[in-house]
Amino acid sequence: MRALVQRVTQASVSVAGRQIGQCGPGLMILVCAMQGDSDDKPALLASKVAKLRIFKDEAGKMNRSLLDTGGSALVVSQFTLAADTSRGNRPGFSAAADPATGERLYTAFAQSLRDLGIATETGQFGADMAVSLTNDGPITISLEL
């Protein structure tokens, strides 16, 4: 699985002009399941994300995690994280998991964050979504398991 994690002051996602998910201070997480990803990947990735020490402590150093801060998360499916741009100018997405697997692993990832005690909202898998966020820092980290 791949994830693009952004520390945010706020984020929201809308479908057809209607907001369906949001988070306050915390993380905006774009997630893509890849071909061959096993059922244990969502929980492993959620644990890694929840424990990333990318929030400031009292001394201003990035020393605190989402678990430490009590922040929230917005999780949005993003199959384009599987983009292969090695041949030409049109990206290929064949490395992404098939839609059924992708949705199952995406849903499991969001649930794994909730199971860790993180307030988590989501986008709508497969929908044309509009995402709005205020990146804090900016802090953006790419992860792959």
LINSUL-V270395 format. One record per run of one state. SS is the DSSP state (alpha for helix, beta for strand, coil for the rest). FROM is the first residue (numbers start at 1). TO is the last residue. If there is no record, write none. Layout:
ss = (SS/SS)
from = (FROM/FROM)
to = (TO/TO)
//
This chain:
ss = (coil/beta/coil/beta/coil/beta/coil/beta/coil/alpha/coil/beta/coil/beta/coil/alpha/coil/beta/coil/alpha/coil/beta/coil/beta/coil/beta/coil/alpha/coil/beta/coil/beta/coil)
from = (1/2/16/18/24/26/33/34/35/41/52/55/57/62/65/66/70/72/78/79/83/84/85/92/93/96/97/99/116/120/123/129/145)
to = (1/15/17/23/25/32/33/34/40/51/54/56/61/64/65/69/71/77/78/82/83/84/91/92/95/96/98/115/119/122/128/144/145)
//
